[in-house]
């Protein structure tokens, strides 16, 4: 029988992976800033036309959400810079199919599995 199990993917921090993380965070921050600016522009345009206040409130809420997301990304960028090399960070989780047979040790089967990646190469499977 086969079952699904969650597997953690961890990344070992190296100079190369730090650079990639910084690049990803900067791109995401720029995207959020563009979205925020566009929403702000639309809100200003809407204020001139005296449209529905509920729609204005939604635009304002979305702008505030972008500001918060930008602050979070800025914090994450700062954290990346202080992370020591060799640190493992959780990148994501994926589903894996596990084969279960009669006589298997259940405790071993359900133990949390982890894949450790260093510079794009699988270093360990735990």
N, C-alpha and C positions, 0 to 999 in steps of 0.2 A: 504494500500500500504506500502511496505517496501523500505527504502532507506539506503544507506551506509553512515556512518559518521566516521570521524577520532576521535579517543579517545586517549588522552595523558595518559601515564602511568608514574607516579612519584613515586620515592622511598624516604622514610624518612631515613635520615642518622642516623644510630645507630652504636654502637661499632661493632656489628656483620656484618652489611652491609659494614662498612668501611673495615673490614678485607677481606670480599668477593671481594670488588672492588680492593683492593691492590693485592690480589691473581690473579684476572682476568688480571689486567694490567701487572703484572710481567710475567704471562704465555704468554701473547701476545707479550711482549717485547722480551722474550727468543725466541719465534717462529720467530720473525722478525730478530733477531740476527743470528739465524741459517740460515735463508734464505739468508741474506746478505753475510754471510761467504761462503755459497755454491755458490752463484753467483760470488763472488770474486775468489773463487777457479776455477770455470769454465772459468772466464775471463783470469786468469793467464795461464791456460792450452791453451786457444785459442790464446793468444799472442805468445806462443811458436810455434804454427803451422801456423801462418801468415794467419789466415782465414779472411773472408770478414770484412772490417772495419765497415760496417753498423751493423753487428751483435754485434761487440764489443761495438759500441755506444749504442745499446739497453741494453746490459748487464750493461754498466756504468750507464745508466739512471735508470735502476731498482735498482742498488746498492744505488744510491743517494736517490731514493724514500724510500728505507728501512731506510737509515740514518735519513731522515726527519720524517718518521713514528715513529722511535725509540725516537727521540727528543720530538715529540708530546706526546708520552706515558709517557716519563719521566716527562714532565710538568704536565700531568694529575695526575700522582702519587704524585707529590709535592702538587697539589691542594687538593687531597683527604685528605692528612694529616692535612691541615689547615681548612677544612670544619668543622663548628661547628655541634655538635649533634643536631638533630631535623630539620636540613635543608632539604628541598625537592628538589631533582634534577630530571630533566626529563630523564627518562630511554629510552623510545621509544614511538612510536605511533602505534596503531592498528586500524583496521577497525571494526566497529560495525554495526549491522543491527538495524535500528530504525523503529518502527511501526508508520505510519502516518495515521491518520483518519480525516474525516471531523469534523470540530469544534475544532481541536487541535490548541493550541497557537503556531504559526509558530516560533516566536521569541524564545520561550522556547525550541522548538525542535532543532533548529539549533545552540543554544548556545553551546560553547565548553564544552565538557564533559571531566572529569578527574577521573582517578582511582588512589588512593593513597595507596601505599603498604608499610608496615612496617614489616621488617624481614620475608618476604614471605607471609604475611597475608594481605588481603584487609582490610584497615582501614576505608576508605571513598570512596564514589562515589559522585562526584560533577557534 
